[in-house]
Amino acid sequence: MSTESESAAATHGYIDDKTQYLQRMKRIEGQARGIAKMIDEEKYCIDILTQISALTRAVQGVATGLLDDHLKHCVLDAAKLGDDAALAKIQEATDAINRLVRS
């Protein structure tokens, strides 16, 4: 069974920046491994917290970039169609923003 997100994969707003997002996520993976190593090596707490803060900012940067792409492409395209599709995409974006704000 295919979902809307699977069937519309080629039309996602982030597709033009996919390579950049993947590169950023690989750097984030490296940061997370580095933090785990710092803990394993019993590094100073504040140094670990500093790295966690940098990791958090990096993840938030990816999230806000994806949200921006979603608004500029998916929501805008749905708004052009009007009716329930537009309202659904706006609600979807609102829900995503709420999740980001709570995190």
Disulfide bonds with the S-S distance in Angstrom:
none
